[in-house]
Amino acid sequence: MCDYSLCGLPTRLANEGEELVVHRFRSGSTGLASSADLSGPSGSDAVPVARKGLWKTVKAVLFEDSWGTSHETAICIPPGARLKLQGVPKDMQRQWKVAESECASFVQTNANPYNYRDAVRFPNGTEVLLQNVPTGISVLVLSLDSASAMIEGDIEISAF
């Protein structure tokens, strides 16, 4: 559900219909985060240093900003979940043979400890580790289980 590399971060399960973004966490690992969580409640989590005070600034740098805070919650996706990736860059479209907006299923490539295992599998069979998906790509959670069939426009998309 969440790569081993995200274990030190706060995590939660995704919700159907939720919009996520591929994000590089302070740990250096790539995962999924909520756009709303990253921007903070007021749209910006930046508080001017002059308003924070010296001790609060030092505390934020040493403790919060270094290890991730609640605004950096890793969103876990169960294997088999249906996703829609949006904003796939042109070079990745060519490499993966996909469109700019493409449905995929979330898979785990193995169960080995200390290995990246979270990946997306496109309908054409291409499987890409989440670590290799460029940051900033939007991910819409269509369904959290593989048994569901989603209707998108006039096209029915069934689980692979």
N, C-alpha and C positions, 0 to 999 in steps of 0.2 A: 504493500500500500504506500509506503514512503521508503525511499532508499535509506540504507543504513547511515549514509552521510548526513541525513537530516535529523538524526536522533537527538542531537543536542538542542534542537529548536522546539519551540511550542508547535504543536500540530493539532489539526482537527480534520474531520471527514468533510469532503465536499458535499454540496447540496445540488440536487437536480436543478437545472436552469441557471446555475451560478456562472458568472463570468470570471475567469481566472486569467493569469498571465504567467508566461514562462519567466522565471526570475532567478538571478544568481544571488544566493544568500551570502551573508558575511562569512560563512564557513567555507565558501568557495565552490560549493556544490550548486547544481541547477535543480530547481524543482518548480512546483506550482504555488502561486500565492494569489490571494484575492486583491484585485485592483483597489477595492475600497479599503482594505487593511493597509496597503502600502501608502496610500495617499493620506491616511489619517482621517479623523472625524471632520475636520474643517477643510479638507482638501489639501492641507499641507502640514507635515509633521515638523517643519522647521520652525523653531522658536529662536528669535534673535538672541545671540550670545549676550548682548548687553542686558537683556531682560532676565536671563537665567541666573546670572550671578556666577562668580568664579567656582564655588564649590559644586553647584548643580552642573556646570559645564564639565568640570573634571569628572564628576560621577557619571555623567552621560557618556563621556568618551571612554572611560575605563570599564564601566560595567554594562551599560545598555547598548551602546553603539558597537562594541566589540563582539558581543555574543548574540545579538539579535534581540529584539523586544517584541512585544505583542503585535506591533505593526509588521513584523516579519514572521508571521505564522505560516508554516509549511502546510499546504492543503494536500491531504492524502486522498488518493483515488483507488478504489478497489479494482482488482483485475477483472476485465470484461466490461468495464464501464465504457459507454459510448461518448465520444468527444467530437467537437468540431473545432479544428485548428483554423484560425483566420489570420491573414497577413503573412503567409509563408513567403519569404523572399524568393526572387526569381532564380537565383543560383540553386537554392534548395528545391524549388519546383522542378528544375531540370534534373538534379541529382536523384531525387526521390520519385520522379515521374508522377507528380501530383499537381493539383491546381492551387491557386492562391488561397482558396478556402476549401478545406477537405475534411471529411469525416474520418474518424479512426477509432480503433478500440484500444483501451489501455491494457497493457500486458506486463507481466514480469518474466524476464528472460531466463532467470535461474533462481535458485534458493541458496546459493553459496554466500556465506558470510563475507563481509568486507569487499563485496563486488557491487558495482552499479548494476541494477536489474530493472528499474522502471523504464518502460518503453511505450511507444505508440506503434500500432500496426495499421497501415492503410489498406483499403480494399484491394489494392494491386499486390499485396503481400509484402511490401517494403516495411521493414521493422527498424525503428530508429530509437536508440537510447535517449531518454529525456536529457541526459547530459550533453547530447549532440544537437539538440534543438536550440536554435538561436533565442536569446532572451528577447522579450518584448512581444513574442507571438501571443495572440489572444486565444484562449481555449474556453469554449462554451461546453458545460457539462450537460449533455443531452439526456443521459440515463446512467444510473449507478449500477445497473446489472446488465448482463449480456442477454438475458431472456427477453428483454423489452424490444419491441419494434417501434421505431419513431417515424412519424410522418413529417416530412419536410417539404413544403410546397405540395406538388402533386406526386412526389417520388417517395415510395416507402423504402425505408432503410432498415434492414434487418441485421441482427447480430451476426457476426462472421462465425 
